Amino acid sequence: MKLFFKINYLISLLTLLFIMPVITHAQFKPGLANEFSNSLQQAANTATFPSSQASENYIDIKLGTLITMAFVGINFMLMIIYSGIKWMTAGGNEEKVDKARKRIIGATIGFIIVLSAYIITTFVYNYLDSKFLTAPKGQTEQTPAQ
């Protein structure tokens, strides 16, 4: 039991250690960031992508979300597999079966909570973004004069 949690903790720590460079952003010089943003916007307009996908960190955000959800899913599956093995090897011991069943229920509830929080947050953000942060239809976004 303790060995499983130590291994799970070590895998989590190593995963975060290798993912941190992907999540962090490089620093730009002040003029370069504006030039990069304009180039991205022009490329998005040429390719007829939505302007929301032309932000500097669109790929970072999507990749970070994918990695985070994969990490949560892998953690959930490890808990289910471990608990299933404990349940199968309980040998009729009701205490061990009950403990494994509670662990499976706890892992499922935790996964549902994390997934629900992600879905609600994404929905609220997209709703607020479309209502308050985008220009009304028919009007073009004005860029500040340089």
C-alpha positions as CSV (number, residue, x, y, z in Angstrom):
1,M,0.0,0.0,0.0
2,K,2.7,2.5,1.0
3,L,4.9,1.4,-1.9
4,F,2.0,2.1,-4.3
5,F,1.6,5.6,-3.0
6,K,5.4,6.2,-3.1
7,I,5.5,5.1,-6.7
8,N,2.5,7.2,-7.6
9,Y,4.0,10.2,-5.9
10,L,7.3,9.7,-7.7
11,I,5.6,9.3,-11.1
12,S,3.6,12.5,-10.4
13,L,6.7,14.4,-9.4
14,L,8.7,13.3,-12.4
15,T,5.8,14.1,-14.7
16,L,5.5,17.6,-13.3
17,L,9.3,18.0,-13.5
18,F,9.4,17.2,-17.2
19,I,6.2,19.1,-18.0
20,M,7.2,22.4,-16.4
21,P,9.4,23.6,-19.3
22,V,6.4,23.1,-21.6
23,I,4.0,25.1,-19.3
24,T,6.4,28.0,-18.7
25,H,6.7,30.8,-21.2
26,A,9.9,32.4,-22.6
27,Q,10.4,36.1,-22.0
28,F,10.1,38.4,-25.0
29,K,11.6,41.8,-25.5
30,P,8.8,44.5,-25.4
31,G,8.9,45.2,-29.1
32,L,9.2,41.6,-30.2
33,A,6.0,40.5,-28.3
34,N,3.9,43.1,-30.2
35,E,5.4,42.2,-33.5
36,F,4.9,38.5,-32.8
37,S,1.2,39.1,-31.9
38,N,0.6,41.1,-35.1
39,S,2.2,38.3,-37.2
40,L,0.1,35.7,-35.5
41,Q,-3.1,37.8,-36.1
42,Q,-2.2,38.2,-39.8
43,A,-1.6,34.5,-40.2
44,A,-4.9,33.7,-38.5
45,N,-6.8,36.1,-40.7
46,T,-5.1,34.6,-43.8
47,A,-6.0,31.1,-42.8
48,T,-9.5,32.1,-41.7
49,F,-9.1,30.9,-38.2
50,P,-11.0,32.5,-35.4
51,S,-9.1,35.4,-33.8
52,S,-9.3,33.6,-30.4
53,Q,-6.8,31.0,-31.7
54,A,-4.3,33.7,-32.7
55,S,-3.2,34.4,-29.1
56,E,0.4,33.9,-28.2
57,N,-0.3,31.2,-25.7
58,Y,-3.2,29.3,-27.4
59,I,-1.1,26.2,-28.0
60,D,0.4,26.3,-24.5
61,I,-3.0,26.5,-23.0
62,K,-4.4,23.6,-25.0
63,L,-1.3,21.5,-24.5
64,G,-1.3,22.3,-20.7
65,T,-5.0,21.3,-20.5
66,L,-4.3,18.1,-22.4
67,I,-1.4,17.1,-20.2
68,T,-3.3,17.9,-17.0
69,M,-6.3,15.9,-18.0
70,A,-4.1,13.0,-19.1
71,F,-2.4,13.2,-15.8
72,V,-5.7,13.1,-13.9
73,G,-6.9,10.2,-16.1
74,I,-3.8,8.2,-15.6
75,N,-3.9,8.7,-11.8
76,F,-7.6,7.6,-11.8
77,M,-6.8,4.5,-13.8
78,L,-3.9,3.6,-11.5
79,M,-6.1,3.9,-8.5
80,I,-8.8,1.7,-10.1
81,I,-6.3,-0.9,-11.2
82,Y,-4.6,-1.0,-7.8
83,S,-8.0,-1.2,-6.0
84,G,-9.2,-3.9,-8.4
85,I,-6.1,-6.0,-7.7
86,K,-6.6,-5.6,-3.9
87,W,-10.2,-6.6,-4.3
88,M,-9.4,-9.7,-6.3
89,T,-6.6,-10.8,-3.9
90,A,-8.7,-10.1,-0.7
91,G,-9.4,-13.8,-0.5
92,G,-12.9,-13.4,1.0
93,N,-11.7,-11.0,3.7
94,E,-14.6,-8.5,4.0
95,E,-12.5,-5.8,5.5
96,K,-10.1,-5.8,2.5
97,V,-13.0,-5.9,0.0
98,D,-14.7,-3.0,1.7
99,K,-11.5,-1.0,1.8
100,A,-10.9,-1.6,-2.0
101,R,-14.5,-0.8,-2.8
102,K,-14.3,2.5,-0.9
103,R,-11.1,3.4,-2.7
104,I,-12.7,2.7,-6.1
105,I,-15.7,4.9,-5.1
106,G,-13.4,7.6,-3.8
107,A,-11.3,7.6,-7.0
108,T,-14.5,7.8,-9.1
109,I,-16.0,10.6,-7.1
110,G,-12.7,12.5,-7.3
111,F,-12.4,12.0,-11.0
112,I,-16.0,13.2,-11.5
113,I,-15.3,16.3,-9.4
114,V,-12.2,17.2,-11.3
115,L,-13.9,16.6,-14.7
116,S,-17.0,18.6,-13.6
117,A,-14.8,21.5,-12.4
118,Y,-13.0,21.6,-15.8
119,I,-16.2,21.5,-17.8
120,I,-17.9,24.2,-15.7
121,T,-14.8,26.4,-15.8
122,T,-14.5,26.0,-19.6
123,F,-18.2,26.7,-20.1
124,V,-18.1,29.9,-17.9
125,Y,-14.9,31.2,-19.5
126,N,-16.2,30.6,-23.0
127,Y,-19.5,32.3,-22.2
128,L,-17.9,35.3,-20.6
129,D,-15.4,35.5,-23.4
130,S,-18.1,35.5,-26.0
131,K,-20.3,38.0,-24.2
132,F,-17.8,40.5,-22.8
133,L,-14.3,40.1,-24.3
134,T,-15.0,40.0,-28.1
135,A,-16.0,42.8,-30.4
136,P,-19.7,42.8,-31.4
137,K,-20.4,41.5,-34.9
138,G,-20.0,44.0,-37.6
139,Q,-17.3,46.0,-35.7
140,T,-13.7,45.4,-36.2
141,E,-11.3,45.2,-33.3
142,Q,-9.2,48.4,-33.0
143,T,-5.5,48.0,-32.4
144,P,-3.7,50.8,-30.5
145,A,-1.6,53.1,-32.6
146,Q,2.1,52.3,-32.5
